[in-house]
Amino acid sequence: MIIRSNSSAVDFALLKDGKLIELNKEIEDNKFSVGDIFVAKIRKSVSGLNASFINVGHQKDGFLHYHDLGPKVLSLIKYVKLVSAGKFNNYLLKNFRYENEIEKNGKIEELLKPKQSILVQIVKEPISTKGPRLSSEISLAGRFMVLIPFSNRVSISQKIEDINEKKRLKKLVLSIRPKGFGIIIRTVAKNQKVASLDSDLQYLLERWKNLSKKLKEIDNFPSKILSEINRSSSILRDIFDDSFSGIHVDDENLKFEIEDYLKKIDPKKTSIVNYYNNHLPIFEKFGIERQIKSSFGKTVSMQKGAYLVIEHTEALHVIDVNSGNRSSKLKTQEDTAMEVNLIASAEIARQLKLRDMGGIIVVDFIDLNSIENRKKLFDHLKNEMSSDRTKHKILPPSRFGLIQITRQRVRPVLKIKTKEQNPNPNNEVEAPIVLIDKIKAELSKITMNRRLKAESVYLHLHPFVAAYILEGYPSVRLKWYFKYKKWINIVPRHAYKYLEFKFLDRNRKRLIY
């Protein structure tokens, strides 16, 4: 895992065999993340939708459907009311008197009234013109389990297939589960000892206690009373396993945070956390910037000349598979189409995770005539997507040869602009020598500044321009050295536009002359 930090966001890149497979971004001012819990006010209920619109502080009201209330919503409302008034202090629910469960197909307007306060959790972030999707069935996620207040159910991840292991885990969890709390055992709990499970449980119970204590302190509505743990910890919580060989981070404070979290979940792995302190940006060092440029465009190239065309619309995502101009040694068109489709399956599974594409995805593979080949392609795609943690469903090929995928959407699709603006609005670009003259003029000013004479100088610029400066003997850089008696460190940057350049010092701060 490679982690890049800047003033406004933190980027998390997950690499497998050097290839980028996941990219996440934690924005500092994101006030409506999945998992955040609010005490909010009901604005109005709509009988036609059987849902309520909730004021959670976003410009668009949150949406709470009847089926997202949870069967114990009346008990939750009662608990919030009693705790807020200081009439109930036993946060572990041991002596709490439950209300009756709500009807499975009831009407929301009979339960929730305007201006009534309610505890809600964000299950889907605001997307486009829609506000956040909410649930009042509160859940707290840990490393090995998910804690559900006002429930008594214990369930186990379906990805744990061993029946004996399922029985063992259920027995252990039942022995430590407190009354009034349900538990979902996560996949990573497999083969864990009771001490690890209990430690995780105690951590989640502590979070519930903190949430309950904050209910007494609320003086305005809506109010966030519990935030999801920071993005770095939540990502590690969900994906960290023994296969991790290294975590590289360019922020020292963030490094300490990650080490502290690893000490809780796997102390032996703290040694894999490395602080990256180099002038070359961390995403450039590990080749991530280059992969981002090639992976997030409308067209995605694959091996053997094949490529994907990916279109995003409001309703769905469309992926078209193309063989391109390629010559194949295979004998038939069917074999060629099958080969390209299998290559595309692996890339499609990667793209869905990389872009965090959710909702409906329609894939137009190259037509196959053989029923056997269609089944083989379908099974191959399912296998490629088996490692995807996000809930998804794949339908068999339709009569038109289209494969439909539904993938849970909890946040907006990750879009990165890969096309660059024309550097000259008149459709003409300056001659490279003019750009070199501009760089030379700035360098002259820097070297003439007494304050900067002893300072190390790093020139960040587009790789094409960097290649020109470094090429030949004597190179442009060497000529600069002879003239200005200053060695210039050249740093190629894939993130830079063609005519963009900056002079930076050793601390990556721009040199001002």
Buried (B, 14 or more C-beta within 10 A) or exposed (E): BBBBBEEEBBBBBBBEEEEBBBBBBBEEEBBBBBBBBBBBBBBBBEEEEBBBBBBBBBEEBBBBBBEBBBBBBBBBBBBBBBBBEEEBEEBBBEEBEBBEEBEEEEEBBEBBEEEBBBBBBBBBBBBEEEBBBBBBBBBBBBBBBBBBBBBEEBBBBEEBEEEEBBEBBBEBBEEBBBEBBBBBBBBBBBEBEBEBBBBBBEBBBEBBEEBBEBBEEBEEBBBBBBEBBBBBBBBBBEBBEEEBEEBBBBBEEBBEBBBEBBEEBBEEBBEBBEEBEEBBBBBBBBBBBBBBBBBBBEEBEBEEBBBBBBEEEEEBBBBBBBBEEEEBEEEEBBBBBBBBBBBBBBBBBBBBBBBBBBBBBBBBBBEBEEEEBBEBBBEBBBEBBEEBEBEBEBEEBEEEBEBBBBBBBBBEBBEEEEEEEEEEEEEEEEEEEEBBEEBBEBBBEBBEEEEBEEBBBBBBBBBEBBEBBEEEEEBBBBEBBEEBEBEBBBBBBBBBEBBBBBBBBEEBEEBEE
